[in-house]
């Protein structure tokens, strides 16, 4: 039977311990950073955004429309009090309604979503209207839209440009 003998070398032990401690400090820092990142993301998870998209417009058209499903995933009501995008001079939530056999589009007032409620923004219906757009965006581009919420941090959504949904 063979015996394994650990030979003690004072210089080697302190460098080994120092190496282990350095690794533990790095691992602790990484886990602490990841935990704070996860926490920051969880704090903003109040809305679920599904199937966001913007229809590609021909060059020179200064207006775009964005579509998506927005669901309140909290236990409390959430009010959307505004919407913005850096690519547009003006960004608004619009609704389309039939009045006296004429389709009319108008800016929506603040929208309150109860727990679990979904706002469907779709072609031919309610949508985010981006007006005063100065450049053309082709399929594959992404445009940031920011939803301002009452008493909560804003929610940023990257919306892809597509030729069709």
WOSULGI-V471555 format. One record per backbone hydrogen bond with DSSP energy under -1.0 kcal/mol. CO is the residue of the C=O (numbers start at 1). NH is the residue of the N-H. If there is no record, write none. Layout:
BEGIN
co,nh
CO,NH
CO,NH
END
This chain:
BEGIN
co,nh
9,13
10,14
11,15
12,16
13,17
14,18
15,19
16,20
17,21
18,22
19,23
20,24
21,25
22,26
23,27
24,28
25,29
26,30
27,31
28,32
29,33
30,34
31,35
32,36
33,37
34,38
35,39
36,40
37,41
38,42
39,43
42,45
44,46
46,73
48,71
50,69
53,67
54,162
58,61
62,133
64,130
65,55
66,128
67,53
68,121
69,50
70,119
71,48
72,116
78,113
79,150
80,111
82,148
84,146
85,88
90,131
92,129
93,108
94,127
95,106
97,104
99,102
102,99
104,97
106,95
111,80
113,78
114,117
117,72
119,70
121,68
122,125
126,122
127,94
128,66
129,92
130,64
131,89
131,90
138,141
141,161
143,159
145,157
146,84
147,155
148,81
148,82
155,147
157,145
159,143
160,54
161,140
162,56
END
